[in-house]
Amino acid sequence: MIYEHAILDVGESGDGFEAAFAKAKELIARTDGFRRITMSRCHETPGRYLMLVEWDSVAAHLENFRGSADFEQWRALMNPFYTAPPTVEHFTPIDGAAAPGPVVGSPDA
């Protein structure tokens, strides 16, 4: 499993962007090798979002999705909102990183 991490800057068009994402996430979800997607709004930088996508592999993202007609539809929905090209990187989880327990710095830690 890998995580696709994307920083998306959309400026003042957040409401329109979020509506477009609601449609676009259906396109990515039907890709072979897709597992899950989340989108989060930044507190410190208005108009900035963090998208995390779980894939079976980097190839599932780059070949299965980016090589598909669904990706072209995704781009048509999402790209008009970007004020800068997205920063996209892939990450591999490390062993034990998702272990249950208190969050460091929380009162229970």
N, C-alpha and C positions, 0 to 999 in steps of 0.2 A: 504494500500500500504506500502511496505517496500523497502529499498535500500540495496542491497548487495554491500559492499565496499571491494575490494580486492587489496592489494599491491602485485605487481608481479615483482620480480627481475629476469632479463634474461641476465645480463652481456652484452657482446659485440655483441650478436646475435639479435639485434633489428630489422634489416631488415627482417630476416627470421621469427622472431616472429610476426611481423606485417602482413606478408603474410599468416602465419598460422591462425592468428586471423581473417583475412578477410574470410577465409573458415569456421572457427569454429563458427563465429557469426550466420551463417545460421542455425546451429544445435540448438543453444540455442533459437533462435527466433521462432522456431516452437513448443516450450513447452507451454502447457496449463498454464496460469497464468503469462507468460512473458509479459512485457510491453515495455521495452526499454533497450538498452545497449550503453555505451560509453567507450572508451579507451583513456587515455591521457598519454603522455610521460612526465616524470619529467624533469624539467629544471636543478635542482641542482644535481641530481644523475643520470648520464647516465646509461641506461639499466634498469631503474625502471619505472614501469607503474602503473597507477591507473585505475582500471576497476570499473565502477558503473553499476549495473543492477537494474532496477525497476521490482519488482514482485508484484503480487496481495497479496501474503502472504509468510511467511517463508516456509510454506509447499509446495508452488509452486516451490520454489528453491530446498529444500531438498528432497522432495518426488517425485514431477513431473519430475524435471530435473535430479537430482543426481541418481534417481532410474531408469533412462531410458538408452536405448542403445545409444541414442544420446550423453549422458554424456561420455560413454566409447570412442566414436569417438572424442569427445572434448578433453579428456585426452590424447589420442594418438597424436593429433595435437599439443597441447599446452605444455604438461609436459616436453618434451625433452628440452625446452628452459629455464626452471626454474633453477636458481642457488641456490635457497632456497625454502622451501615450502611456498606457498602463505599465506598471512595473510588475512583471510576472516571473516568479521563481518556483522551483519545485523542491520540496523538503521530504526527507525520509524520517519517520519517527524513530527515536532511540529507545532501546529497551528500558522499561521501567518508568518512562516519562509520564504515562497515564495512570500510574498507580493510585488507588484510592487513598484518601487520607485528608487531613486538614490542609488548607491552603497556607503556605508560608506567609507569615505576617498577620494571619487572622487570630482572633482571640482564642481559638481552639488549638493553635499550633504550639 
